Amino acid sequence: MSKKCKHLDQIKITTTDQHVCEDCVKIGDTWVHLRMCMLCGHVGCCDSSKNKHATKHFHQSSHPVMRSVEPGEEWIWCYVDEMIAGAVAA
């Protein structure tokens, strides 16, 4: 039986108009890709970025579910279950 994420019921926010990593902007740095926390809407940079602000947000907040906000990407990641947990409905 395949493992399923048990955190999708916590999702409160599915979209954002923000297309910058605010934490990188504050320190004058750049990012590679953006990820959005689906509980509070925080947008942070991905783990390919030097600062890894999306993962840092998870460690500070314990918010388990985030999604890519890159054009054409609809996947959802769960930090707790360490798996792609689903996709955002288009």
Jmol script that loads the backbone (N, CA, C; Angstrom):
load data "model"
ATOM      1  N   MET A   1       0.847  -1.189   0.000  1.00  0.00           N
ATOM      2  CA  MET A   1       0.000   0.000   0.000  1.00  0.00           C
ATOM      3  C   MET A   1       0.886   1.244   0.000  1.00  0.00           C
ATOM      4  N   SER A   2       0.577   2.196  -0.861  1.00  0.00           N
ATOM      5  CA  SER A   2       1.406   3.400  -0.964  1.00  0.00           C
ATOM      6  C   SER A   2       1.080   4.385   0.165  1.00  0.00           C
ATOM      7  N   LYS A   3       2.106   5.093   0.567  1.00  0.00           N
ATOM      8  CA  LYS A   3       1.992   6.082   1.646  1.00  0.00           C
ATOM      9  C   LYS A   3       1.209   7.297   1.138  1.00  0.00           C
ATOM     10  N   LYS A   4       0.361   7.840   1.983  1.00  0.00           N
ATOM     11  CA  LYS A   4      -0.391   9.051   1.632  1.00  0.00           C
ATOM     12  C   LYS A   4      -0.113  10.136   2.648  1.00  0.00           C
ATOM     13  N   CYS A   5      -0.122  11.363   2.153  1.00  0.00           N
ATOM     14  CA  CYS A   5       0.046  12.516   3.029  1.00  0.00           C
ATOM     15  C   CYS A   5      -1.217  12.710   3.856  1.00  0.00           C
ATOM     16  N   LYS A   6      -1.031  12.949   5.141  1.00  0.00           N
ATOM     17  CA  LYS A   6      -2.168  13.162   6.042  1.00  0.00           C
ATOM     18  C   LYS A   6      -2.355  14.635   6.392  1.00  0.00           C
ATOM     19  N   HIS A   7      -1.710  15.528   5.624  1.00  0.00           N
ATOM     20  CA  HIS A   7      -1.734  16.946   5.973  1.00  0.00           C
ATOM     21  C   HIS A   7      -2.494  17.818   4.978  1.00  0.00           C
ATOM     22  N   LEU A   8      -3.017  17.225   3.915  1.00  0.00           N
ATOM     23  CA  LEU A   8      -3.706  18.018   2.894  1.00  0.00           C
ATOM     24  C   LEU A   8      -4.956  18.711   3.439  1.00  0.00           C
ATOM     25  N   ASP A   9      -5.526  18.179   4.520  1.00  0.00           N
ATOM     26  CA  ASP A   9      -6.717  18.799   5.108  1.00  0.00           C
ATOM     27  C   ASP A   9      -6.391  20.111   5.822  1.00  0.00           C
ATOM     28  N   GLN A  10      -5.104  20.445   5.950  1.00  0.00           N
ATOM     29  CA  GLN A  10      -4.696  21.694   6.599  1.00  0.00           C
ATOM     30  C   GLN A  10      -4.594  22.863   5.614  1.00  0.00           C
ATOM     31  N   ILE A  11      -4.714  22.565   4.307  1.00  0.00           N
ATOM     32  CA  ILE A  11      -4.546  23.606   3.294  1.00  0.00           C
ATOM     33  C   ILE A  11      -5.608  24.693   3.454  1.00  0.00           C
ATOM     34  N   LYS A  12      -5.139  25.950   3.503  1.00  0.00           N
ATOM     35  CA  LYS A  12      -6.038  27.105   3.608  1.00  0.00           C
ATOM     36  C   LYS A  12      -5.893  28.030   2.399  1.00  0.00           C
ATOM     37  N   ILE A  13      -4.704  28.069   1.781  1.00  0.00           N
ATOM     38  CA  ILE A  13      -4.402  29.003   0.700  1.00  0.00           C
ATOM     39  C   ILE A  13      -3.843  28.212  -0.483  1.00  0.00           C
ATOM     40  N   THR A  14      -4.387  28.447  -1.679  1.00  0.00           N
ATOM     41  CA  THR A  14      -3.917  27.691  -2.838  1.00  0.00           C
ATOM     42  C   THR A  14      -3.250  28.556  -3.906  1.00  0.00           C
ATOM     43  N   THR A  15      -3.435  29.878  -3.848  1.00  0.00           N
ATOM     44  CA  THR A  15      -2.843  30.754  -4.863  1.00  0.00           C
ATOM     45  C   THR A  15      -2.214  31.984  -4.216  1.00  0.00           C
ATOM     46  N   THR A  16      -1.363  32.642  -4.969  1.00  0.00           N
ATOM     47  CA  THR A  16      -0.736  33.881  -4.496  1.00  0.00           C
ATOM     48  C   THR A  16      -0.462  34.803  -5.675  1.00  0.00           C
ATOM     49  N   ASP A  17      -0.444  36.083  -5.413  1.00  0.00           N
ATOM     50  CA  ASP A  17      -0.046  37.075  -6.422  1.00  0.00           C
ATOM     51  C   ASP A  17       1.405  37.485  -6.204  1.00  0.00           C
ATOM     52  N   GLN A  18       2.028  36.946  -5.172  1.00  0.00           N
ATOM     53  CA  GLN A  18       3.402  37.311  -4.839  1.00  0.00           C
ATOM     54  C   GLN A  18       4.371  36.475  -5.667  1.00  0.00           C
ATOM     55  N   HIS A  19       5.292  37.139  -6.339  1.00  0.00           N
ATOM     56  CA  HIS A  19       6.246  36.425  -7.187  1.00  0.00           C
ATOM     57  C   HIS A  19       7.682  36.815  -6.859  1.00  0.00           C
ATOM     58  N   VAL A  20       7.933  37.027  -5.560  1.00  0.00           N
ATOM     59  CA  VAL A  20       9.281  37.278  -5.061  1.00  0.00           C
ATOM     60  C   VAL A  20       9.432  36.544  -3.730  1.00  0.00           C
ATOM     61  N   CYS A  21      10.666  36.209  -3.400  1.00  0.00           N
ATOM     62  CA  CYS A  21      10.960  35.700  -2.062  1.00  0.00           C
ATOM     63  C   CYS A  21      11.231  36.916  -1.196  1.00  0.00           C
ATOM     64  N   GLU A  22      10.276  37.255  -0.328  1.00  0.00           N
ATOM     65  CA  GLU A  22      10.411  38.451   0.523  1.00  0.00           C
ATOM     66  C   GLU A  22      11.661  38.389   1.393  1.00  0.00           C
ATOM     67  N   ASP A  23      12.009  37.183   1.860  1.00  0.00           N
ATOM     68  CA  ASP A  23      13.183  37.046   2.721  1.00  0.00           C
ATOM     69  C   ASP A  23      14.460  37.357   1.933  1.00  0.00           C
ATOM     70  N   CYS A  24      14.531  36.928   0.669  1.00  0.00           N
ATOM     71  CA  CYS A  24      15.696  37.251  -0.174  1.00  0.00           C
ATOM     72  C   CYS A  24      15.732  38.744  -0.501  1.00  0.00           C
ATOM     73  N   VAL A  25      14.556  39.335  -0.768  1.00  0.00           N
ATOM     74  CA  VAL A  25      14.490  40.764  -1.071  1.00  0.00           C
ATOM     75  C   VAL A  25      15.047  41.568   0.106  1.00  0.00           C
ATOM     76  N   LYS A  26      14.678  41.166   1.321  1.00  0.00           N
ATOM     77  CA  LYS A  26      15.127  41.880   2.527  1.00  0.00           C
ATOM     78  C   LYS A  26      16.642  41.888   2.668  1.00  0.00           C
ATOM     79  N   ILE A  27      17.293  40.811   2.215  1.00  0.00           N
ATOM     80  CA  ILE A  27      18.755  40.734   2.371  1.00  0.00           C
ATOM     81  C   ILE A  27      19.487  41.032   1.056  1.00  0.00           C
ATOM     82  N   GLY A  28      18.731  41.433   0.028  1.00  0.00           N
ATOM     83  CA  GLY A  28      19.340  41.808  -1.244  1.00  0.00           C
ATOM     84  C   GLY A  28      19.895  40.636  -2.022  1.00  0.00           C
ATOM     85  N   ASP A  29      19.271  39.463  -1.887  1.00  0.00           N
ATOM     86  CA  ASP A  29      19.763  38.267  -2.568  1.00  0.00           C
ATOM     87  C   ASP A  29      18.770  37.812  -3.642  1.00  0.00           C
ATOM     88  N   THR A  30      19.129  36.771  -4.361  1.00  0.00           N
ATOM     89  CA  THR A  30      18.294  36.251  -5.444  1.00  0.00           C
ATOM     90  C   THR A  30      17.858  34.826  -5.135  1.00  0.00           C
ATOM     91  N   TRP A  31      16.969  34.295  -5.947  1.00  0.00           N
ATOM     92  CA  TRP A  31      16.436  32.947  -5.754  1.00  0.00           C
ATOM     93  C   TRP A  31      16.338  32.247  -7.102  1.00  0.00           C
ATOM     94  N   VAL A  32      16.113  30.927  -7.047  1.00  0.00           N
ATOM     95  CA  VAL A  32      15.969  30.119  -8.264  1.00  0.00           C
ATOM     96  C   VAL A  32      14.492  29.907  -8.576  1.00  0.00           C
ATOM     97  N   HIS A  33      13.755  29.292  -7.644  1.00  0.00           N
ATOM     98  CA  HIS A  33      12.320  29.039  -7.812  1.00  0.00           C
ATOM     99  C   HIS A  33      11.589  29.428  -6.528  1.00  0.00           C
ATOM    100  N   LEU A  34      10.277  29.629  -6.648  1.00  0.00           N
ATOM    101  CA  LEU A  34       9.481  30.054  -5.497  1.00  0.00           C
ATOM    102  C   LEU A  34       8.501  28.966  -5.068  1.00  0.00           C
ATOM    103  N   ARG A  35       8.300  28.885  -3.755  1.00  0.00           N
ATOM    104  CA  ARG A  35       7.377  27.938  -3.142  1.00  0.00           C
ATOM    105  C   ARG A  35       6.475  28.711  -2.182  1.00  0.00           C
ATOM    106  N   MET A  36       5.212  28.271  -2.066  1.00  0.00           N
ATOM    107  CA  MET A  36       4.250  28.956  -1.205  1.00  0.00           C
ATOM    108  C   MET A  36       3.719  28.018  -0.135  1.00  0.00           C
ATOM    109  N   CYS A  37       3.753  28.476   1.100  1.00  0.00           N
ATOM    110  CA  CYS A  37       3.146  27.732   2.209  1.00  0.00           C
ATOM    111  C   CYS A  37       1.630  27.743   2.005  1.00  0.00           C
ATOM    112  N   MET A  38       1.018  26.573   2.051  1.00  0.00           N
ATOM    113  CA  MET A  38      -0.416  26.481   1.791  1.00  0.00           C
ATOM    114  C   MET A  38      -1.257  26.671   3.053  1.00  0.00           C
ATOM    115  N   LEU A  39      -0.594  26.957   4.181  1.00  0.00           N
ATOM    116  CA  LEU A  39      -1.331  27.281   5.397  1.00  0.00           C
ATOM    117  C   LEU A  39      -1.422  28.780   5.612  1.00  0.00           C
ATOM    118  N   CYS A  40      -0.304  29.497   5.394  1.00  0.00           N
ATOM    119  CA  CYS A  40      -0.304  30.935   5.692  1.00  0.00           C
ATOM    120  C   CYS A  40      -0.011  31.820   4.473  1.00  0.00           C
ATOM    121  N   GLY A  41       0.401  31.212   3.347  1.00  0.00           N
ATOM    122  CA  GLY A  41       0.657  31.987   2.134  1.00  0.00           C
ATOM    123  C   GLY A  41       2.065  32.538   2.007  1.00  0.00           C
ATOM    124  N   HIS A  42       2.940  32.256   2.960  1.00  0.00           N
ATOM    125  CA  HIS A  42       4.327  32.735   2.891  1.00  0.00           C
ATOM    126  C   HIS A  42       4.985  32.193   1.619  1.00  0.00           C
ATOM    127  N   VAL A  43       5.635  33.069   0.860  1.00  0.00           N
ATOM    128  CA  VAL A  43       6.362  32.660  -0.340  1.00  0.00           C
ATOM    129  C   VAL A  43       7.853  32.722  -0.036  1.00  0.00           C
ATOM    130  N   GLY A  44       8.531  31.613  -0.278  1.00  0.00           N
ATOM    131  CA  GLY A  44       9.965  31.538  -0.042  1.00  0.00           C
ATOM    132  C   GLY A  44      10.665  30.835  -1.187  1.00  0.00           C
ATOM    133  N   CYS A  45      11.982  30.921  -1.190  1.00  0.00           N
ATOM    134  CA  CYS A  45      12.765  30.310  -2.264  1.00  0.00           C
ATOM    135  C   CYS A  45      12.968  28.815  -2.009  1.00  0.00           C
ATOM    136  N   CYS A  46      13.184  28.083  -3.093  1.00  0.00           N
ATOM    137  CA  CYS A  46      13.310  26.627  -3.060  1.00  0.00           C
ATOM    138  C   CYS A  46      14.663  26.170  -2.518  1.00  0.00           C
ATOM    139  N   ASP A  47      14.825  24.864  -2.380  1.00  0.00           N
ATOM    140  CA  ASP A  47      16.079  24.309  -1.867  1.00  0.00           C
ATOM    141  C   ASP A  47      17.220  24.396  -2.875  1.00  0.00           C
ATOM    142  N   SER A  48      16.933  24.688  -4.139  1.00  0.00           N
ATOM    143  CA  SER A  48      18.000  24.931  -5.120  1.00  0.00           C
ATOM    144  C   SER A  48      18.563  26.341  -4.957  1.00  0.00           C
ATOM    145  N   SER A  49      17.844  27.189  -4.249  1.00  0.00           N
ATOM    146  CA  SER A  49      18.303  28.551  -3.959  1.00  0.00           C
ATOM    147  C   SER A  49      19.246  28.514  -2.765  1.00  0.00           C
ATOM    148  N   LYS A  50      20.165  29.449  -2.730  1.00  0.00           N
ATOM    149  CA  LYS A  50      21.184  29.493  -1.675  1.00  0.00           C
ATOM    150  C   LYS A  50      20.571  29.568  -0.272  1.00  0.00           C
ATOM    151  N   ASN A  51      19.498  30.343  -0.115  1.00  0.00           N
ATOM    152  CA  ASN A  51      18.948  30.610   1.220  1.00  0.00           C
ATOM    153  C   ASN A  51      17.880  29.629   1.698  1.00  0.00           C
ATOM    154  N   LYS A  52      17.269  28.885   0.798  1.00  0.00           N
ATOM    155  CA  LYS A  52      16.274  27.848   1.151  1.00  0.00           C
ATOM    156  C   LYS A  52      15.201  28.363   2.107  1.00  0.00           C
ATOM    157  N   HIS A  53      14.641  29.528   1.797  1.00  0.00           N
ATOM    158  CA  HIS A  53      13.690  30.160   2.719  1.00  0.00           C
ATOM    159  C   HIS A  53      12.382  29.378   2.883  1.00  0.00           C
ATOM    160  N   ALA A  54      11.936  28.643   1.868  1.00  0.00           N
ATOM    161  CA  ALA A  54      10.703  27.860   2.026  1.00  0.00           C
ATOM    162  C   ALA A  54      10.896  26.774   3.080  1.00  0.00           C
ATOM    163  N   THR A  55      12.016  26.065   3.027  1.00  0.00           N
ATOM    164  CA  THR A  55      12.303  25.032   4.021  1.00  0.00           C
ATOM    165  C   THR A  55      12.522  25.654   5.398  1.00  0.00           C
ATOM    166  N   LYS A  56      13.196  26.796   5.454  1.00  0.00           N
ATOM    167  CA  LYS A  56      13.380  27.486   6.743  1.00  0.00           C
ATOM    168  C   LYS A  56      12.026  27.872   7.335  1.00  0.00           C
ATOM    169  N   HIS A  57      11.086  28.285   6.473  1.00  0.00           N
ATOM    170  CA  HIS A  57       9.741  28.619   6.952  1.00  0.00           C
ATOM    171  C   HIS A  57       9.088  27.392   7.585  1.00  0.00           C
ATOM    172  N   PHE A  58       9.226  26.235   6.951  1.00  0.00           N
ATOM    173  CA  PHE A  58       8.668  25.007   7.530  1.00  0.00           C
ATOM    174  C   PHE A  58       9.280  24.736   8.908  1.00  0.00           C
ATOM    175  N   HIS A  59      10.596  24.846   9.032  1.00  0.00           N
ATOM    176  CA  HIS A  59      11.248  24.557  10.313  1.00  0.00           C
ATOM    177  C   HIS A  59      10.839  25.554  11.406  1.00  0.00           C
ATOM    178  N   GLN A  60      10.578  26.807  11.018  1.00  0.00           N
ATOM    179  CA  GLN A  60      10.171  27.820  12.003  1.00  0.00           C
ATOM    180  C   GLN A  60       8.692  27.724  12.365  1.00  0.00           C
ATOM    181  N   SER A  61       7.850  27.342  11.385  1.00  0.00           N
ATOM    182  CA  SER A  61       6.399  27.394  11.586  1.00  0.00           C
ATOM    183  C   SER A  61       5.746  26.031  11.795  1.00  0.00           C
ATOM    184  N   SER A  62       6.406  24.956  11.370  1.00  0.00           N
ATOM    185  CA  SER A  62       5.839  23.600  11.344  1.00  0.00           C
ATOM    186  C   SER A  62       4.669  23.472  10.371  1.00  0.00           C
ATOM    187  N   HIS A  63       4.498  24.411   9.453  1.00  0.00           N
ATOM    188  CA  HIS A  63       3.462  24.301   8.416  1.00  0.00           C
ATOM    189  C   HIS A  63       3.934  23.252   7.410  1.00  0.00           C
ATOM    190  N   PRO A  64       3.229  22.127   7.272  1.00  0.00           N
ATOM    191  CA  PRO A  64       3.768  20.988   6.533  1.00  0.00           C
ATOM    192  C   PRO A  64       3.658  21.030   5.010  1.00  0.00           C
ATOM    193  N   VAL A  65       2.705  21.781   4.473  1.00  0.00           N
ATOM    194  CA  VAL A  65       2.406  21.642   3.049  1.00  0.00           C
ATOM    195  C   VAL A  65       2.713  22.922   2.277  1.00  0.00           C
ATOM    196  N   MET A  66       3.455  22.766   1.173  1.00  0.00           N
ATOM    197  CA  MET A  66       3.746  23.895   0.303  1.00  0.00           C
ATOM    198  C   MET A  66       3.585  23.463  -1.146  1.00  0.00           C
ATOM    199  N   ARG A  67       3.508  24.462  -2.009  1.00  0.00           N
ATOM    200  CA  ARG A  67       3.379  24.183  -3.437  1.00  0.00           C
ATOM    201  C   ARG A  67       4.356  25.038  -4.211  1.00  0.00           C
ATOM    202  N   SER A  68       4.628  24.589  -5.417  1.00  0.00           N
ATOM    203  CA  SER A  68       5.405  25.407  -6.332  1.00  0.00           C
ATOM    204  C   SER A  68       4.507  26.519  -6.848  1.00  0.00           C
ATOM    205  N   VAL A  69       5.058  27.722  -6.988  1.00  0.00           N
ATOM    206  CA  VAL A  69       4.307  28.803  -7.632  1.00  0.00           C
ATOM    207  C   VAL A  69       4.971  29.168  -8.958  1.00  0.00           C
ATOM    208  N   GLU A  70       5.755  28.238  -9.499  1.00  0.00           N
ATOM    209  CA  GLU A  70       6.353  28.429 -10.812  1.00  0.00           C
ATOM    210  C   GLU A  70       5.306  28.175 -11.891  1.00  0.00           C
ATOM    211  N   PRO A  71       5.330  28.945 -12.990  1.00  0.00           N
ATOM    212  CA  PRO A  71       4.366  28.750 -14.078  1.00  0.00           C
ATOM    213  C   PRO A  71       4.384  27.305 -14.586  1.00  0.00           C
ATOM    214  N   GLY A  72       3.201  26.721 -14.695  1.00  0.00           N
ATOM    215  CA  GLY A  72       3.067  25.368 -15.220  1.00  0.00           C
ATOM    216  C   GLY A  72       3.306  24.255 -14.211  1.00  0.00           C
ATOM    217  N   GLU A  73       3.704  24.604 -12.989  1.00  0.00           N
ATOM    218  CA  GLU A  73       3.928  23.588 -11.956  1.00  0.00           C
ATOM    219  C   GLU A  73       2.775  23.615 -10.962  1.00  0.00           C
ATOM    220  N   GLU A  74       2.185  22.453 -10.709  1.00  0.00           N
ATOM    221  CA  GLU A  74       1.009  22.385  -9.830  1.00  0.00           C
ATOM    222  C   GLU A  74       1.192  21.421  -8.669  1.00  0.00           C
ATOM    223  N   TRP A  75       2.427  20.932  -8.448  1.00  0.00           N
ATOM    224  CA  TRP A  75       2.641  19.930  -7.411  1.00  0.00           C
ATOM    225  C   TRP A  75       2.651  20.541  -6.009  1.00  0.00           C
ATOM    226  N   ILE A  76       2.280  19.701  -5.066  1.00  0.00           N
ATOM    227  CA  ILE A  76       2.246  20.048  -3.637  1.00  0.00           C
ATOM    228  C   ILE A  76       3.240  19.140  -2.927  1.00  0.00           C
ATOM    229  N   TRP A  77       4.052  19.717  -2.027  1.00  0.00           N
ATOM    230  CA  TRP A  77       5.038  18.950  -1.267  1.00  0.00           C
ATOM    231  C   TRP A  77       4.684  18.969   0.212  1.00  0.00           C
ATOM    232  N   CYS A  78       4.814  17.820   0.853  1.00  0.00           N
ATOM    233  CA  CYS A  78       4.636  17.727   2.305  1.00  0.00           C
ATOM    234  C   CYS A  78       5.998  17.505   2.943  1.00  0.00           C
ATOM    235  N   TYR A  79       6.416  18.444   3.777  1.00  0.00           N
ATOM    236  CA  TYR A  79       7.700  18.334   4.466  1.00  0.00           C
ATOM    237  C   TYR A  79       7.691  17.209   5.497  1.00  0.00           C
ATOM    238  N   VAL A  80       6.569  16.994   6.164  1.00  0.00           N
ATOM    239  CA  VAL A  80       6.499  15.983   7.214  1.00  0.00           C
ATOM    240  C   VAL A  80       6.611  14.584   6.616  1.00  0.00           C
ATOM    241  N   ASP A  81       5.839  14.320   5.564  1.00  0.00           N
ATOM    242  CA  ASP A  81       5.840  12.993   4.941  1.00  0.00           C
ATOM    243  C   ASP A  81       6.950  12.858   3.882  1.00  0.00           C
ATOM    244  N   GLU A  82       7.627  13.979   3.588  1.00  0.00           N
ATOM    245  CA  GLU A  82       8.709  14.011   2.598  1.00  0.00           C
ATOM    246  C   GLU A  82       8.296  13.366   1.279  1.00  0.00           C
ATOM    247  N   MET A  83       7.195  13.905   0.736  1.00  0.00           N
ATOM    248  CA  MET A  83       6.686  13.363  -0.522  1.00  0.00           C
ATOM    249  C   MET A  83       5.860  14.391  -1.279  1.00  0.00           C
ATOM    250  N   ILE A  84       5.756  14.170  -2.591  1.00  0.00           N
ATOM    251  CA  ILE A  84       4.807  14.958  -3.367  1.00  0.00           C
ATOM    252  C   ILE A  84       3.439  14.471  -2.944  1.00  0.00           C
ATOM    253  N   ALA A  85       2.648  15.385  -2.428  1.00  0.00           N
ATOM    254  CA  ALA A  85       1.396  15.022  -1.771  1.00  0.00           C
ATOM    255  C   ALA A  85       0.182  15.169  -2.683  1.00  0.00           C
ATOM    256  N   GLY A  86       0.357  15.765  -3.850  1.00  0.00           N
ATOM    257  CA  GLY A  86      -0.765  15.948  -4.753  1.00  0.00           C
ATOM    258  C   GLY A  86      -0.491  17.079  -5.699  1.00  0.00           C
ATOM    259  N   ALA A  87      -1.569  17.574  -6.297  1.00  0.00           N
ATOM    260  CA  ALA A  87      -1.467  18.685  -7.245  1.00  0.00           C
ATOM    261  C   ALA A  87      -2.576  19.685  -6.954  1.00  0.00           C
ATOM    262  N   VAL A  88      -2.293  20.934  -7.292  1.00  0.00           N
ATOM    263  CA  VAL A  88      -3.275  22.000  -7.123  1.00  0.00           C
ATOM    264  C   VAL A  88      -4.244  21.913  -8.292  1.00  0.00           C
ATOM    265  N   ALA A  89      -5.522  21.939  -8.001  1.00  0.00           N
ATOM    266  CA  ALA A  89      -6.531  21.894  -9.069  1.00  0.00           C
ATOM    267  C   ALA A  89      -6.404  23.133  -9.936  1.00  0.00           C
ATOM    268  N   ALA A  90      -6.341  22.924 -11.217  1.00  0.00           N
ATOM    269  CA  ALA A  90      -6.171  24.053 -12.154  1.00  0.00           C
ATOM    270  C   ALA A  90      -7.432  24.865 -12.278  1.00  0.00           C
TER     271      ALA A  90
END
end "model"
wireframe off; spacefill off
backbone 0.3
color backbone group
